[in-house]
Amino acid sequence: MSDNDRRSVDQELVREIVQIAVHETLMQLGIDTDDPKAHQADMMYLRRQREFQEGAKKHTTYGVILLAAVASRCWLIPAILSSLKEAIK
């Protein structure tokens, strides 16, 4: 057997070993390697959910800040005006 033939056999053996190891690892993680399109669709769905939640969190934060600003003005301005009225009397 020549060196090139031996390398070719070794490379094929390594590929087979790696393929089996990756397949077994993915199966242990619950990923069906027989249907990669379904797994890709699942990952895309999870990504869209994460992006939606991140966007919703940002909008909720802005809403809370705006609500706090409006509420403080609604409370603060009348309180200042009543204090000024009392100070003027």
C-alpha positions as CSV (number, residue, x, y, z in Angstrom):
1,M,0.0,0.0,0.0
2,S,1.5,3.4,-1.0
3,D,1.6,6.4,1.2
4,N,-1.1,8.1,-0.8
5,D,-3.4,5.1,-0.4
6,R,-2.7,4.9,3.3
7,R,-3.5,8.7,3.7
8,S,-6.7,8.3,1.7
9,V,-7.8,5.4,3.9
10,D,-6.8,7.3,7.1
11,Q,-8.8,10.4,5.9
12,E,-11.9,8.3,5.2
13,L,-11.6,6.6,8.6
14,V,-11.3,10.0,10.3
15,R,-14.3,11.3,8.4
16,E,-16.4,8.3,9.4
17,I,-15.3,8.6,13.1
18,V,-16.1,12.3,13.1
19,Q,-19.5,11.8,11.4
20,I,-20.5,9.1,13.9
21,A,-19.4,11.2,16.8
22,V,-21.2,14.3,15.6
23,H,-24.4,12.3,14.8
24,E,-24.4,10.7,18.3
25,T,-23.7,14.1,20.0
26,L,-26.5,15.8,18.1
27,M,-28.9,12.9,18.9
28,Q,-28.0,13.2,22.6
29,L,-28.9,16.9,22.4
30,G,-32.3,16.0,20.9
31,I,-31.5,17.2,17.4
32,D,-32.9,14.9,14.7
33,T,-30.1,14.7,12.1
34,D,-32.4,12.9,9.6
35,D,-34.4,16.1,9.1
36,P,-32.1,19.2,9.2
37,K,-34.7,21.4,7.6
38,A,-37.1,20.9,10.5
39,H,-34.3,21.8,12.9
40,Q,-33.4,24.9,11.0
41,A,-37.1,26.0,11.1
42,D,-37.1,25.4,14.8
43,M,-34.0,27.5,15.3
44,M,-35.4,30.3,13.1
45,Y,-38.6,30.3,15.1
46,L,-36.6,30.5,18.4
47,R,-34.6,33.4,16.9
48,R,-37.7,35.3,15.9
49,Q,-39.2,34.8,19.4
50,R,-36.0,36.1,21.1
51,E,-35.8,39.1,18.8
52,F,-39.5,39.9,19.5
53,Q,-39.0,39.6,23.2
54,E,-35.9,41.8,23.1
55,G,-37.9,44.4,21.1
56,A,-40.9,44.2,23.5
57,K,-38.6,44.6,26.4
58,K,-37.1,47.8,24.9
59,H,-40.6,49.2,24.1
60,T,-41.8,48.3,27.6
61,T,-38.8,50.1,29.1
62,Y,-39.5,53.2,27.0
63,G,-43.2,53.1,28.0
64,V,-42.4,52.8,31.7
65,I,-40.0,55.8,31.5
66,L,-42.6,57.8,29.6
67,L,-45.3,56.9,32.1
68,A,-43.1,57.9,35.0
69,A,-42.2,61.2,33.4
70,V,-45.9,62.0,32.7
71,A,-47.0,60.9,36.1
72,S,-44.3,62.9,37.8
73,R,-45.2,66.0,35.9
74,C,-48.9,65.5,36.7
75,W,-48.1,65.2,40.3
76,L,-45.2,67.7,40.5
77,I,-46.7,70.7,38.7
78,P,-49.8,70.8,40.8
79,A,-47.7,70.4,44.0
80,I,-45.4,73.3,42.9
81,L,-48.4,75.5,42.0
82,S,-50.1,74.9,45.3
83,S,-46.9,75.6,47.1
84,L,-46.5,78.9,45.2
85,K,-50.1,79.8,45.9
86,E,-49.5,79.3,49.6
87,A,-46.3,81.2,49.5
88,I,-48.0,84.2,47.8
89,K,-50.8,84.4,50.4
